[in-house]
Amino acid sequence: MSRERAGNVGSKTSASPKTGASRKRIRLLTIGVLALTLWAGATAWGQMQRSDEIAIRLEALGGKLNDTVQTNDKLKREVERMSDPEYREERIRKDNHMFKQGETVFDVPRTNP
């Protein structure tokens, strides 16, 4: 019976340090998980802000791309039309204020209101 008491007493004293050590491990693990969560949250927040900036920039570049595509299409049509001799003649006459022999040109001065 003295052995049982000695064993019980010894097990109680040895159980107490295990409980304290396990609490320390749980605290350490909790602190580690908390630190990891804070780091992940800060990283995610930074990435969301960067993502918003990139989305705004992408939208602006998309508008610029549309303008460039429209200009490109307009210039392609102009190049196709330049293969027509009548159109070239019209453009030369209009841009350089030239006229054919025997043609009467009426030049009306513009008035600014």
N, CA, C and O atoms as a GROMACS GRO file, in nm:
protein
  452
    1MET      N    1   0.080  -0.116   0.000
    1MET     CA    2   0.000   0.000   0.000
    1MET      C    3   0.086   0.126   0.000
    1MET      O    4   0.050   0.228  -0.059
    2SER      N    5   0.197   0.116   0.065
    2SER     CA    6   0.287   0.230   0.065
    2SER      C    7   0.340   0.255  -0.076
    2SER      O    8   0.366   0.369  -0.114
    3ARG      N    9   0.354   0.150  -0.151
    3ARG     CA   10   0.399   0.167  -0.290
    3ARG      C   11   0.291   0.236  -0.372
    3ARG      O   12   0.322   0.321  -0.455
    4GLU      N   13   0.167   0.202  -0.349
    4GLU     CA   14   0.059   0.266  -0.424
    4GLU      C   15   0.053   0.414  -0.391
    4GLU      O   16   0.035   0.498  -0.480
    5ARG      N   17   0.068   0.444  -0.266
    5ARG     CA   18   0.068   0.585  -0.228
    5ARG      C   19   0.188   0.656  -0.288
    5ARG      O   20   0.177   0.768  -0.339
    6ALA      N   21   0.299   0.592  -0.282
    6ALA     CA   22   0.420   0.651  -0.338
    6ALA      C   23   0.403   0.668  -0.488
    6ALA      O   24   0.445   0.769  -0.545
    7GLY      N   25   0.341   0.569  -0.553
    7GLY     CA   26   0.318   0.578  -0.698
    7GLY      C   27   0.218   0.686  -0.730
    7GLY      O   28   0.234   0.759  -0.828
    8ASN      N   29   0.114   0.696  -0.650
    8ASN     CA   30   0.014   0.800  -0.673
    8ASN      C   31   0.071   0.938  -0.648
    8ASN      O   32   0.046   1.032  -0.724
    9VAL      N   33   0.148   0.949  -0.544
    9VAL     CA   34   0.207   1.078  -0.512
    9VAL      C   35   0.304   1.116  -0.623
    9VAL      O   36   0.309   1.231  -0.665
   10GLY      N   37   0.382   1.022  -0.669
   10GLY     CA   38   0.479   1.047  -0.775
   10GLY      C   39   0.410   1.080  -0.906
   10GLY      O   40   0.459   1.162  -0.983
   11SER      N   41   0.298   1.017  -0.932
   11SER     CA   42   0.228   1.044  -1.058
   11SER      C   43   0.163   1.182  -1.054
   11SER      O   44   0.153   1.248  -1.157
   12LYS      N   45   0.119   1.224  -0.937
   12LYS     CA   46   0.059   1.357  -0.926
   12LYS      C   47   0.165   1.465  -0.948
   12LYS      O   48   0.138   1.565  -1.016
   13THR      N   49   0.280   1.446  -0.894
   13THR     CA   50   0.384   1.546  -0.911
   13THR      C   51   0.437   1.544  -1.054
   13THR      O   52   0.473   1.649  -1.107
   14SER      N   53   0.443   1.429  -1.116
   14SER     CA   54   0.491   1.424  -1.254
   14SER      C   55   0.383   1.470  -1.351
   14SER      O   56   0.417   1.516  -1.460
   15ALA      N   57   0.255   1.461  -1.318
   15ALA     CA   58   0.147   1.506  -1.405
   15ALA      C   59   0.144   1.658  -1.407
   15ALA      O   60   0.109   1.715  -1.511
   16SER      N   61   0.176   1.721  -1.303
   16SER     CA   62   0.172   1.867  -1.295
   16SER      C   63   0.272   1.930  -1.391
   16SER      O   64   0.234   2.024  -1.462
   17PRO      N   65   0.397   1.887  -1.400
   17PRO     CA   66   0.490   1.946  -1.496
   17PRO      C   67   0.447   1.920  -1.640
   17PRO      O   68   0.469   2.005  -1.725
   18LYS      N   69   0.388   1.806  -1.669
   18LYS     CA   70   0.342   1.777  -1.805
   18LYS      C   71   0.230   1.873  -1.844
   18LYS      O   72   0.226   1.920  -1.958
   19THR      N   73   0.143   1.902  -1.753
   19THR     CA   74   0.034   1.994  -1.780
   19THR      C   75   0.089   2.133  -1.806
   19THR      O   76   0.042   2.201  -1.897
   20GLY      N   77   0.184   2.177  -1.730
   20GLY     CA   78   0.246   2.308  -1.749
   20GLY      C   79   0.320   2.315  -1.882
   20GLY      O   80   0.314   2.416  -1.952
   21ALA      N   81   0.390   2.208  -1.917
   21ALA     CA   82   0.464   2.206  -2.043
   21ALA      C   83   0.368   2.206  -2.161
   21ALA      O   84   0.392   2.271  -2.263
   22SER      N   85   0.258   2.132  -2.146
   22SER     CA   86   0.162   2.129  -2.257
   22SER      C   87   0.094   2.265  -2.273
   22SER      O   88   0.062   2.306  -2.384
   23ARG      N   89   0.072   2.333  -2.163
   23ARG     CA   90   0.014   2.468  -2.171
   23ARG      C   91   0.110   2.564  -2.240
   23ARG      O   92   0.069   2.649  -2.319
   24LYS      N   93   0.237   2.550  -2.211
   24LYS     CA   94   0.337   2.634  -2.274
   24LYS      C   95   0.341   2.607  -2.425
   24LYS      O   96   0.352   2.699  -2.506
   25ARG      N   97   0.333   2.479  -2.460
   25ARG     CA   98   0.332   2.444  -2.602
   25ARG      C   99   0.209   2.500  -2.672
   25ARG      O  100   0.218   2.552  -2.784
   26ILE      N  101   0.094   2.491  -2.606
   26ILE     CA  102  -0.030   2.544  -2.665
   26ILE      C  103  -0.020   2.695  -2.680
   26ILE      O  104  -0.060   2.750  -2.782
   27ARG      N  105   0.033   2.762  -2.580
   27ARG     CA  106   0.051   2.908  -2.590
   27ARG      C  107   0.146   2.944  -2.705
   27ARG      O  108   0.119   3.035  -2.783
   28LEU      N  109   0.256   2.871  -2.711
   28LEU     CA  110   0.353   2.895  -2.818
   28LEU      C  111   0.291   2.870  -2.955
   28LEU      O  112   0.311   2.947  -3.048
   29LEU      N  113   0.217   2.763  -2.966
   29LEU     CA  114   0.149   2.731  -3.092
   29LEU      C  115   0.046   2.838  -3.126
   29LEU      O  116   0.033   2.877  -3.242
   30THR      N  117  -0.028   2.884  -3.026
   30THR     CA  118  -0.128   2.990  -3.049
   30THR      C  119  -0.061   3.119  -3.095
   30THR      O  120  -0.109   3.185  -3.187
   31ILE      N  121   0.049   3.154  -3.033
   31ILE     CA  122   0.123   3.275  -3.072
   31ILE      C  123   0.175   3.259  -3.215
   31ILE      O  124   0.170   3.353  -3.295
   32GLY      N  125   0.225   3.141  -3.246
   32GLY     CA  126   0.275   3.115  -3.382
   32GLY      C  127   0.165   3.125  -3.486
   32GLY      O  128   0.183   3.186  -3.591
   33VAL      N  129   0.050   3.065  -3.456
   33VAL     CA  130  -0.064   3.072  -3.549
   33VAL      C  131  -0.113   3.215  -3.564
   33VAL      O  132  -0.146   3.258  -3.674
   34LEU      N  133  -0.117   3.288  -3.455
   34LEU     CA  134  -0.160   3.428  -3.459
   34LEU      C  135  -0.063   3.512  -3.543
   34LEU      O  136  -0.106   3.594  -3.625
   35ALA      N  137   0.066   3.491  -3.522
   35ALA     CA  138   0.166   3.565  -3.601
   35ALA      C  139   0.154   3.530  -3.749
   35ALA      O  140   0.161   3.620  -3.834
   36LEU      N  141   0.136   3.404  -3.780
   36LEU     CA  142   0.120   3.362  -3.920
   36LEU      C  143  -0.007   3.422  -3.980
   36LEU      O  144  -0.006   3.463  -4.096
   37THR      N  145  -0.114   3.426  -3.904
   37THR     CA  146  -0.240   3.484  -3.953
   37THR      C  147  -0.225   3.633  -3.978
   37THR      O  148  -0.274   3.684  -4.079
   38LEU      N  149  -0.159   3.703  -3.887
   38LEU     CA  150  -0.136   3.847  -3.906
   38LEU      C  151  -0.050   3.873  -4.030
   38LEU      O  152  -0.080   3.963  -4.108
   39TRP      N  153   0.054   3.794  -4.048
   39TRP     CA  154   0.140   3.809  -4.166
   39TRP      C  155   0.061   3.782  -4.293
   39TRP      O  156   0.072   3.859  -4.389
   40ALA      N  157  -0.020   3.676  -4.296
   40ALA     CA  158  -0.100   3.643  -4.413
   40ALA      C  159  -0.202   3.753  -4.441
   40ALA      O  160  -0.227   3.788  -4.557
   41GLY      N  161  -0.262   3.807  -4.336
   41GLY     CA  162  -0.360   3.915  -4.354
   41GLY      C  163  -0.295   4.040  -4.410
   41GLY      O  164  -0.351   4.104  -4.500
   42ALA      N  165  -0.178   4.077  -4.359
   42ALA     CA  166  -0.108   4.195  -4.410
   42ALA      C  167  -0.067   4.175  -4.555
   42ALA      O  168  -0.078   4.267  -4.636
   43THR      N  169  -0.022   4.057  -4.589
   43THR     CA  170   0.017   4.027  -4.727
   43THR      C  171  -0.105   4.033  -4.819
   43THR      O  172  -0.097   4.090  -4.928
   44ALA      N  173  -0.215   3.976  -4.776
   44ALA     CA  174  -0.338   3.979  -4.857
   44ALA      C  175  -0.388   4.122  -4.876
   44ALA      O  176  -0.432   4.157  -4.985
   45TRP      N  177  -0.380   4.203  -4.772
   45TRP     CA  178  -0.424   4.344  -4.781
   45TRP      C  179  -0.340   4.419  -4.884
   45TRP      O  180  -0.393   4.493  -4.967
   46GLY      N  181  -0.210   4.400  -4.879
   46GLY     CA  182  -0.120   4.464  -4.975
   46GLY      C  183  -0.148   4.419  -5.118
   46GLY      O  184  -0.145   4.500  -5.211
   47GLN      N  185  -0.175   4.292  -5.135
   47GLN     CA  186  -0.204   4.240  -5.269
   47GLN      C  187  -0.338   4.293  -5.320
   47GLN      O  188  -0.351   4.318  -5.440
   48MET      N  189  -0.436   4.311  -5.233
   48MET     CA  190  -0.564   4.366  -5.276
   48MET      C  191  -0.547   4.510  -5.323
   48MET      O  192  -0.604   4.549  -5.425
   49GLN      N  193  -0.468   4.589  -5.251
   49GLN     CA  194  -0.443   4.727  -5.293
   49GLN      C  195  -0.371   4.729  -5.427
   49GLN      O  196  -0.406   4.809  -5.514
   50ARG      N  197  -0.273   4.646  -5.444
   50ARG     CA  198  -0.197   4.638  -5.570
   50ARG      C  199  -0.289   4.594  -5.682
   50ARG      O  200  -0.280   4.645  -5.794
   51SER      N  201  -0.378   4.501  -5.653
   51SER     CA  202  -0.473   4.452  -5.753
   51SER      C  203  -0.566   4.564  -5.799
   51SER      O  204  -0.597   4.575  -5.918
   52ASP      N  205  -0.612   4.647  -5.705
   52ASP     CA  206  -0.698   4.761  -5.740
   52ASP      C  207  -0.624   4.860  -5.829
   52ASP      O  208  -0.680   4.910  -5.926
   53GLU      N  209  -0.497   4.888  -5.796
   53GLU     CA  210  -0.418   4.980  -5.878
   53GLU      C  211  -0.400   4.925  -6.019
   53GLU      O  212  -0.411   4.999  -6.117
   54ILE      N  213  -0.374   4.797  -6.029
   54ILE     CA  214  -0.355   4.735  -6.160
   54ILE      C  215  -0.485   4.736  -6.239
   54ILE      O  216  -0.482   4.756  -6.361
   55ALA      N  217  -0.598   4.715  -6.173
   55ALA     CA  218  -0.728   4.717  -6.243
   55ALA      C  219  -0.756   4.856  -6.300
   55ALA      O  220  -0.806   4.868  -6.412
   56ILE      N  221  -0.725   4.961  -6.224
   56ILE     CA  222  -0.746   5.098  -6.273
   56ILE      C  223  -0.654   5.125  -6.392
   56ILE      O  224  -0.697   5.183  -6.492
   57ARG      N  225  -0.531   5.083  -6.381
   57ARG     CA  226  -0.436   5.103  -6.492
   57ARG      C  227  -0.479   5.025  -6.615
   57ARG      O  228  -0.470   5.074  -6.727
   58LEU      N  229  -0.526   4.903  -6.594
   58LEU     CA  230  -0.571   4.820  -6.704
   58LEU      C  231  -0.690   4.882  -6.775
   58LEU      O  232  -0.700   4.877  -6.898
   59GLU      N  233  -0.781   4.941  -6.700
   59GLU     CA  234  -0.898   5.007  -6.759
   59GLU      C  235  -0.854   5.126  -6.845
   59GLU      O  236  -0.907   5.148  -6.954
   60ALA      N  237  -0.758   5.204  -6.795
   60ALA     CA  238  -0.708   5.319  -6.872
   60ALA      C  239  -0.639   5.272  -7.000
   60ALA      O  240  -0.658   5.332  -7.106
   61LEU      N  241  -0.560   5.167  -6.989
   61LEU     CA  242  -0.492   5.116  -7.106
   61LEU      C  243  -0.589   5.054  -7.206
   61LEU      O  244  -0.566   5.058  -7.327
   62GLY      N  245  -0.698   4.997  -7.156
   62GLY     CA  246  -0.801   4.942  -7.244
   62GLY      C  247  -0.866   5.052  -7.328
   62GLY      O  248  -0.890   5.033  -7.447
   63GLY      N  249  -0.893   5.166  -7.265
   63GLY     CA  250  -0.949   5.280  -7.339
   63GLY      C  251  -0.852   5.332  -7.443
   63GLY      O  252  -0.891   5.365  -7.555
   64LYS      N  253  -0.726   5.338  -7.406
   64LYS     CA  254  -0.624   5.383  -7.499
   64LYS      C  255  -0.611   5.285  -7.616
   64LYS      O  256  -0.592   5.325  -7.731
   65LEU      N  257  -0.621   5.156  -7.586
   65LEU     CA  258  -0.615   5.054  -7.691
   65LEU      C  259  -0.731   5.070  -7.789
   65LEU      O  260  -0.712   5.060  -7.910
   66ASN      N  261  -0.851   5.094  -7.737
   66ASN     CA  262  -0.967   5.114  -7.825
   66ASN      C  263  -0.948   5.233  -7.917
   66ASN      O  264  -0.980   5.226  -8.035
   67ASP      N  265  -0.894   5.343  -7.863
   67ASP     CA  266  -0.867   5.461  -7.945
   67ASP      C  267  -0.766   5.429  -8.054
   67ASP      O  268  -0.781   5.471  -8.169
   68THR      N  269  -0.662   5.355  -8.017
   68THR     CA  270  -0.558   5.319  -8.113
   68THR      C  271  -0.614   5.228  -8.222
   68THR      O  272  -0.580   5.243  -8.339
   69VAL      N  273  -0.698   5.133  -8.184
   69VAL     CA  274  -0.758   5.042  -8.283
   69VAL      C  275  -0.846   5.121  -8.380
   69VAL      O  276  -0.843   5.095  -8.500
   70GLN      N  277  -0.924   5.216  -8.330
   70GLN     CA  278  -1.009   5.297  -8.417
   70GLN      C  279  -0.924   5.380  -8.513
   70GLN      O  280  -0.957   5.390  -8.631
   71THR      N  281  -0.817   5.439  -8.463
   71THR     CA  282  -0.728   5.517  -8.548
   71THR      C  283  -0.664   5.428  -8.654
   71THR      O  284  -0.652   5.466  -8.770
   72ASN      N  285  -0.624   5.308  -8.614
   72ASN     CA  286  -0.563   5.214  -8.706
   72ASN      C  287  -0.661   5.175  -8.816
   72ASN      O  288  -0.624   5.169  -8.933
   73ASP      N  289  -0.786   5.148  -8.779
   73ASP     CA  290  -0.888   5.112  -8.879
   73ASP      C  291  -0.912   5.228  -8.976
   73ASP      O  292  -0.925   5.207  -9.096
   74LYS      N  293  -0.916   5.349  -8.922
   74LYS     CA  294  -0.938   5.467  -9.006
   74LYS      C  295  -0.823   5.482  -9.107
   74LYS      O  296  -0.846   5.510  -9.224
   75LEU      N  297  -0.700   5.463  -9.060
   75LEU     CA  298  -0.584   5.476  -9.148
   75LEU      C  299  -0.580   5.364  -9.252
   75LEU      O  300  -0.538   5.386  -9.366
   76LYS      N  301  -0.623   5.244  -9.215
   76LYS     CA  302  -0.629   5.134  -9.313
   76LYS      C  303  -0.728   5.166  -9.424
   76LYS      O  304  -0.700   5.143  -9.542
   77ARG      N  305  -0.844   5.222  -9.385
   77ARG     CA  306  -0.942   5.262  -9.486
   77ARG      C  307  -0.885   5.370  -9.577
   77ARG      O  308  -0.908   5.369  -9.698
   78GLU      N  309  -0.810   5.463  -9.519
   78GLU     CA  310  -0.749   5.570  -9.597
   78GLU      C  311  -0.649   5.514  -9.697
   78GLU      O  312  -0.644   5.559  -9.812
   79VAL      N  313  -0.569   5.417  -9.654
   79VAL     CA  314  -0.472   5.354  -9.744
   79VAL      C  315  -0.543   5.282  -9.857
   79VAL      O  316  -0.500   5.291  -9.972
   80GLU      N  317  -0.652   5.212  -9.827
   80GLU     CA  318  -0.728   5.143  -9.931
   80GLU      C  319  -0.786   5.244 -10.031
   80GLU      O  320  -0.787   5.219 -10.151
   81ARG      N  321  -0.834   5.355  -9.980
   81ARG     CA  322  -0.894   5.456 -10.068
   81ARG      C  323  -0.789   5.524 -10.155
   81ARG      O  324  -0.820   5.571 -10.264
   82MET      N  325  -0.665   5.530 -10.107
   82MET     CA  326  -0.559   5.595 -10.184
   82MET      C  327  -0.525   5.519 -10.313
   82MET      O  328  -0.462   5.575 -10.402
   83SER      N  329  -0.566   5.394 -10.322
   83SER     CA  330  -0.541   5.320 -10.446
   83SER      C  331  -0.635   5.367 -10.558
   83SER      O  332  -0.611   5.336 -10.675
   84ASP      N  333  -0.739   5.440 -10.525
   84ASP     CA  334  -0.832   5.494 -10.623
   84ASP      C  335  -0.779   5.628 -10.675
   84ASP      O  336  -0.762   5.721 -10.596
   85PRO      N  337  -0.753   5.640 -10.807
   85PRO     CA  338  -0.696   5.764 -10.861
   85PRO      C  339  -0.789   5.884 -10.843
   85PRO      O  340  -0.740   5.995 -10.821
   86GLU      N  341  -0.916   5.867 -10.851
   86GLU     CA  342  -1.010   5.978 -10.834
   86GLU      C  343  -1.002   6.034 -10.691
   86GLU      O  344  -1.005   6.155 -10.671
   87TYR      N  345  -0.992   5.946 -10.594
   87TYR     CA  346  -0.983   5.990 -10.455
   87TYR      C  347  -0.852   6.065 -10.432
   87TYR      O  348  -0.850   6.168 -10.365
   88ARG      N  349  -0.742   6.012 -10.488
   88ARG     CA  350  -0.613   6.080 -10.473
   88ARG      C  351  -0.618   6.220 -10.531
   88ARG      O  352  -0.568   6.315 -10.471
   89GLU      N  353  -0.679   6.231 -10.650
   89GLU     CA  354  -0.690   6.362 -10.715
   89GLU      C  355  -0.772   6.457 -10.628
   89GLU      O  356  -0.737   6.574 -10.612
   90GLU      N  357  -0.882   6.407 -10.574
   90GLU     CA  358  -0.967   6.490 -10.488
   90GLU      C  359  -0.890   6.538 -10.365
   90GLU      O  360  -0.899   6.654 -10.327
   91ARG      N  361  -0.814   6.446 -10.302
   91ARG     CA  362  -0.736   6.482 -10.184
   91ARG      C  363  -0.630   6.586 -10.215
   91ARG      O  364  -0.609   6.681 -10.139
   92ILE      N  365  -0.561   6.568 -10.328
   92ILE     CA  366  -0.457   6.664 -10.367
   92ILE      C  367  -0.518   6.801 -10.388
   92ILE      O  368  -0.464   6.901 -10.341
   93ARG      N  369  -0.630   6.806 -10.457
   93ARG     CA  370  -0.695   6.934 -10.485
   93ARG      C  371  -0.743   6.999 -10.355
   93ARG      O  372  -0.730   7.120 -10.336
   94LYS      N  373  -0.800   6.919 -10.268
   94LYS     CA  374  -0.854   6.972 -10.143
   94LYS      C  375  -0.743   7.019 -10.049
   94LYS      O  376  -0.749   7.129  -9.995
   95ASP      N  377  -0.642   6.935 -10.028
   95ASP     CA  378  -0.536   6.966  -9.933
   95ASP      C  379  -0.443   7.077  -9.980
   95ASP      O  380  -0.396   7.157  -9.899
   96ASN      N  381  -0.415   7.083 -10.111
   96ASN     CA  382  -0.319   7.179 -10.163
   96ASN      C  383  -0.384   7.298 -10.234
   96ASN      O  384  -0.314   7.382 -10.291
   97HIS      N  385  -0.514   7.305 -10.230
   97HIS     CA  386  -0.590   7.413 -10.293
   97HIS      C  387  -0.554   7.429 -10.442
   97HIS      O  388  -0.528   7.539 -10.491
   98MET      N  389  -0.551   7.316 -10.510
   98MET     CA  390  -0.522   7.317 -10.653
   98MET      C  391  -0.652   7.302 -10.730
   98MET      O  392  -0.752   7.257 -10.676
   99PHE      N  393  -0.650   7.341 -10.856
   99PHE     CA  394  -0.769   7.326 -10.938
   99PHE      C  395  -0.728   7.295 -11.081
   99PHE      O  396  -0.614   7.320 -11.122
  100LYS      N  397  -0.822   7.239 -11.158
  100LYS     CA  398  -0.796   7.202 -11.297
  100LYS      C  399  -0.803   7.326 -11.384
  100LYS      O  400  -0.859   7.429 -11.346
  101GLN      N  401  -0.743   7.312 -11.503
  101GLN     CA  402  -0.748   7.422 -11.600
  101GLN      C  403  -0.891   7.442 -11.646
  101GLN      O  404  -0.962   7.346 -11.678
  102GLY      N  405  -0.934   7.566 -11.649
  102GLY     CA  406  -1.068   7.600 -11.692
  102GLY      C  407  -1.172   7.585 -11.583
  102GLY      O  408  -1.291   7.608 -11.608
  103GLU      N  409  -1.134   7.548 -11.466
  103GLU     CA  410  -1.227   7.528 -11.355
  103GLU      C  411  -1.236   7.658 -11.275
  103GLU      O  412  -1.134   7.722 -11.248
  104THR      N  413  -1.356   7.696 -11.239
  104THR     CA  414  -1.376   7.817 -11.159
  104THR      C  415  -1.388   7.777 -11.012
  104THR      O  416  -1.468   7.690 -10.977
  105VAL      N  417  -1.306   7.841 -10.928
  105VAL     CA  418  -1.305   7.808 -10.786
  105VAL      C  419  -1.364   7.925 -10.710
  105VAL      O  420  -1.323   8.040 -10.727
  106PHE      N  421  -1.460   7.895 -10.626
  106PHE     CA  422  -1.521   7.998 -10.541
  106PHE      C  423  -1.464   7.980 -10.400
  106PHE      O  424  -1.486   7.879 -10.334
  107ASP      N  425  -1.393   8.080 -10.358
  107ASP     CA  426  -1.332   8.076 -10.223
  107ASP      C  427  -1.406   8.175 -10.135
  107ASP      O  428  -1.395   8.296 -10.153
  108VAL      N  429  -1.481   8.123 -10.042
  108VAL     CA  430  -1.561   8.208  -9.953
  108VAL      C  431  -1.482   8.223  -9.824
  108VAL      O  432  -1.452   8.124  -9.757
  109PRO      N  433  -1.449   8.348  -9.788
  109PRO     CA  434  -1.375   8.365  -9.662
  109PRO      C  435  -1.462   8.333  -9.543
  109PRO      O  436  -1.582   8.362  -9.542
  110ARG      N  437  -1.401   8.273  -9.444
  110ARG     CA  438  -1.473   8.236  -9.322
  110ARG      C  439  -1.471   8.354  -9.227
  110ARG      O  440  -1.371   8.425  -9.212
  111THR      N  441  -1.584   8.373  -9.165
  111THR     CA  442  -1.592   8.481  -9.064
  111THR      C  443  -1.609   8.415  -8.929
  111THR      O  444  -1.685   8.320  -8.913
  112ASN      N  445  -1.538   8.467  -8.834
  112ASN     CA  446  -1.548   8.412  -8.697
  112ASN      C  447  -1.658   8.489  -8.624
  112ASN      O  448  -1.654   8.612  -8.618
  113PRO      N  449  -1.754   8.418  -8.568
  113PRO     CA  450  -1.862   8.486  -8.498
  113PRO      C  451  -1.818   8.548  -8.367
  113PRO      O  452  -1.899   8.609  -8.297
   0.00000   0.00000   0.00000
